[in-house]
Every structure is written in C-alpha cells, then in structure tokens.
C-alpha cells in the first residue's frame, strides 16, 4: 500500500516528501496510522550525521496513532487501538536490561538497520530510529508500540514518546530533584519545556530557564519557570546571584553544546548535580581541570531517553496529563502538516525553529 512520507535520501540532503510502499505487517509487527509526530533537534541530528542511521530512511522518532493491522502473534494491541510509538524498545536480555537499565539497551537500535519499506522506484528504505513516524502510516515491531492510556488526546500524545519521557525522566530519574530544591534548565525547546514542567511537578522551589532567545520567556514561565536568564558569557554568575551565590541544586542541559554544558556545570552549587540531556557532536569538547572536580564535588551525568522505562513511565505521565499537571500542548510552538517538515528543518538549521508537531 502506498503512503506519503518524509524521506532522507542521504546524510546532509534535504528531506523529500514522496510516496513509499509499505508492506502488510509480518509476524510480530504492527501497522499504525499516524495521528501526529513531533519534529525536534534529534531528527536534525540524524540528517546532519551527528547521530548515525542507515539511509535512505524515513525519519520521525516520536509519534502516536491508531493501529490499522497486526501481524501474527501480536496480542497486546488490536486494530482500532490508540498507541504511542517507542523508538528505543528494550530487548530484556542484554546486560543493561538485566540490570534494569532498559534505556541503555544494547539492542534497542537494531531495527533501524532493517528494510521496512520501499521507495516508488524500488529503493530499500530504513525506519530512521525504528519507527519512521514522518509518514501517514508505518509498520513497526510490536515492541515499539505502547497502548495509550485513557484521557490523553491522541495528537498531543505523540510528544510522550520522546520529549516528555526525556524531560520528565531527566528530573525524576537522573537528577532526582527533591521538593524545595533549585533547578536550572538550559535550552527552552521541546525537551526543555518538558523539563521545566517536570521540575514544577517535582516541587522545585525555584526554576530558572536559560535560552539564547528572549522570545521564549513567556513559554518558559508558562511551563513553570520562576526566572528567565538570557544565555551569555555571564550565565553562571547570574544564576548564582539568583541563588544566594550558591548555584542551583540541579542543572539540566538540553542543548548539547560544549558552552552550555560548561555553563550548566558552573551554575551548579558545590555538591550539586548536573545532568546532560542534549545530544552534541564529537566536535563539542568540554574540559575540566582536576582541581575543580575535587573542589566542587559536583556530579556530572549523561542522560539517555530520560533514564526512563516507557512501559513503566507512560501511565505515570498520562495521570499527570489527566489531572492537569502536565500540559502537552504547551510544548508545541508550531503545528504543521507533512508538507511542512522540510521548512521546519530549514528553520532549525537557521536557529529559528521551535518544536513543531506534524498533524496528519
């Protein structure tokens, strides 16, 4: 069956909106009609080679939709069921999974190397980060499909598959923010906005948002920021001034640039925690001297997918949505159709883009 999709023909090439041929679901697979998919900088990292994927590929790593058909052996969802796509399914048997660290699963990305569809000319296509959500429909492994809990709008639910799990997990699982602590969030994109809301849910007393754009202050404050700081060479100094010269208990970096990682580290109090969520390139080198590591006693940690277990955390997030603590619509700065994806990527390349939601 032919559907339209956004295809990345080669690393560094522009996305092409074109028809592709999707097969029927094989045993252990599910076909999903997309309701919406999120566009964020992680997708941009795939197009420019920061994160490697086989090409040509259909991108889009977070989405939600309705099951159209299931292959033999699939029992946890059925046609007509609303679902959220999980781009990093855990295998349950590798070393990380046996330790309970499913977000570090060694086999989570195996499906990205598969051929899941074909272009109109017969060229093999790969499913981006497993799920190929930039398409009207997709066929995925059953492990990539999670039932959507009741009470969550299907279109908004697309953001639960990555941005919200990442931001919420960075606060609650990685940094483990406690009530009354102070938090700084660097980068007010989709993940940053989710992180701000998560810090508010965690009961943080002061939440400082940091971004290069003055235009994001209103969004940040609506998400829970109590203060807004424009990124500069003096960011750490400004944050310390807001926290009695101590620095924040927790800094969460959502950009992936050396300068912002360093600023997040310097903004953290002695003995505090700095969590890096942003995905940076190999050229982004961050340096520390041995004395400061000893003196400040800070903890610096990476954070993959919010250190989350999607099957465990999705019902928790859904409860926050139903009870009004988590506003998914507030994470979106632009709503577009499939045809708008190339322009959204151009805006991100130019530093003008926010977080777009593709509505099918």
Steps between C-alpha positions, in 0.01 A plus 500: 500500500633845407523779760675835508810546712794735563805316368863584580680387180852554635678659796502876449231490230164675536195296592273399214124455534421203279300182468632175647375142495425346840458123537237329711618431856703181530482280812586710804432830321233770520377746239408843637318794344676809641296775660803718572878498525738739674781684319799588716877542490564129546357452151731775379790311656408204281498707182844653559673181615541591868303183567554223247214322325497288182370697201280552311266510796166629617564705815273593789566339836197603704143451397154377589225350295246222455573135432389401149611136498710257702715207397486150634586468868419859599256499791557816708336730241230452239363697201338824608712539815670838565874457555823688567815404309811407698815562293733320745341166592700295746585136432477389863803272478817707443724598791340845545149356494586235760620786724167678452661775289273449200580845358854373432385183320776380268248379242254787502615638164527170313177565310633821345719291269204302366332560166142582588363656180594592145505820301292524185805401293561190712782645716520345846402733786601480866277605792709785646505440873290183470158660458505727188232734635532759220248312289125461474541139612786283625573135572697433817601222733234426761756597765491856362128538576360599840126523570397861565339539843153651510449874533792617285424671164640283220669784311672644808603150608766496227724705729488237772717273287818703541494863614287448809656170602843660464424821689297331771759226544790745514337662804345201676738215410840648415528814717236380751387851583356530852229739623643840588813469285608754239528403134645662187394379156721589205313510169130575464415267214255213525711297742585812701134592535422145612787523750364826641159343552661194658695720743177672598331162553797393714442797729810704417497830688676703232519408131732705280464470122797591278487558124658717233161630387308767694188389314481175695454659841120489491504130405752425774303676772177333390678163537608578855809721488519751784793684339633546147865562409627584153801283422828694500857481624360597842224239530653312793562825687137608451370166623720511808371851570144363493587224747682680780833460318479124545384376160208267437463154647440356153584615146349322201666572165266440202711647216803280447759773451830524685439860608159422653622182669783697657259777605265245655790349695615841625143591599469196727573543870778318677383140542216549250403299191545588134308283252572518126205412279604682180657298219819668380746417226848360546639847432338633820786451746439586867803540728540490878809529715573246770492756782149627424361146485636440850410841640142531378397141570234523232354202317499516119290237328369417157135421450369270225127518425448648846627176658139394448317174459219597258272212602530604867500877454231550234211432742659740751524775240144435387380548855677835517329600173154394617539683831620822335857502627656433158393708199611329177366775273731750671803316358409582141597826333367417153249256350566392143401236248727245337593748226632743762778274629775621258433864590502413871846348458624804310383720787686282751816517290468878502447501876145629467299185557319391810328168546255412224225241514411330171127433493388251238 
